[in-house]
């Protein structure tokens, strides 16, 4: 997976932050969806790699319960975790035991969704 993520980093469009991120989400049936961060001069119009990959899966008909693993890579030595906008989307679609592996060039760590998002905002908060 590391090699796929490294190749995918080349597709990131990040002329403002110069912080390329790649992501691959793997579904329970083995299907993979890729994503990269895509920035915009109007910062809010951009999208993170994680959400790009997850939303691609959703647009192909996958739903909560279909996700098995999310892999995320940044182009620096240390790994980074997902931003809170991405964590909200992860909370919406991933079950508590889904794995999220974050890679840097020299560091990697795997979390469960429950570990990364211990206090989600979800449908119960809207009641």
Residue pairs with C-beta under 8 A, 6 or more apart in sequence:
1 24
1 71
1 101
2 73
2 103
4 24
4 34
5 22
5 23
5 24
5 71
5 72
5 73
5 103
6 22
6 73
8 22
8 23
8 24
8 34
8 36
8 73
9 20
9 21
9 22
9 36
9 73
9 75
10 20
11 22
11 36
12 20
12 21
12 22
12 36
12 37
12 38
12 49
13 36
13 37
13 38
13 39
14 20
14 21
14 37
14 39
15 39
16 39
16 41
16 43
17 37
17 39
19 37
19 74
19 75
20 36
20 37
20 74
20 75
21 36
21 37
21 48
21 49
21 50
21 72
21 73
21 74
21 75
21 80
22 34
22 35
22 36
22 49
22 72
22 73
23 34
23 35
23 36
23 48
23 49
23 50
23 52
23 53
23 70
23 71
23 72
23 73
24 32
24 33
24 34
24 35
24 53
24 70
24 71
25 32
25 33
25 35
25 50
25 53
25 54
25 56
25 57
25 67
25 69
25 70
25 71
26 32
26 67
26 68
26 69
26 70
26 71
27 33
27 57
27 62
27 66
27 67
27 68
28 65
28 66
28 67
28 68
29 66
31 57
31 60
31 62
33 53
33 54
33 56
33 57
33 60
34 53
34 56
35 47
35 48
35 49
35 50
35 51
35 52
35 53
35 54
35 55
35 56
36 49
36 52
37 46
37 47
37 48
37 49
37 52
38 46
38 47
38 52
39 46
40 46
47 55
48 82
48 83
48 85
48 86
49 72
50 70
50 72
50 82
50 86
50 89
50 90
51 85
51 86
51 89
53 70
54 67
54 70
54 89
54 90
54 93
55 89
57 66
57 67
58 93
63 93
64 92
64 93
64 94
64 95
65 95
67 93
67 94
67 95
67 98
68 98
68 99
69 98
69 99
69 100
69 101
70 90
70 94
70 98
70 99
70 100
70 101
71 100
71 101
71 103
72 80
72 82
72 100
72 101
72 102
72 103
73 102
73 103
73 104
74 80
74 102
74 103
74 104
75 105
76 104
76 105
77 104
77 105
77 106
77 107
78 104
78 106
78 107
79 102
79 103
79 104
79 107
79 108
79 109
80 102
80 104
81 102
81 111
81 116
82 90
82 100
82 102
82 116
87 116
87 117
88 120
88 121
90 98
90 100
90 113
90 116
90 117
91 113
91 117
91 120
91 121
91 122
92 122
94 100
94 113
95 113
96 112
96 113
96 114
97 112
97 113
97 114
98 112
98 113
99 110
99 111
99 112
100 110
100 111
100 112
100 113
100 116
101 108
101 109
101 110
101 111
102 108
102 109
102 110
102 111
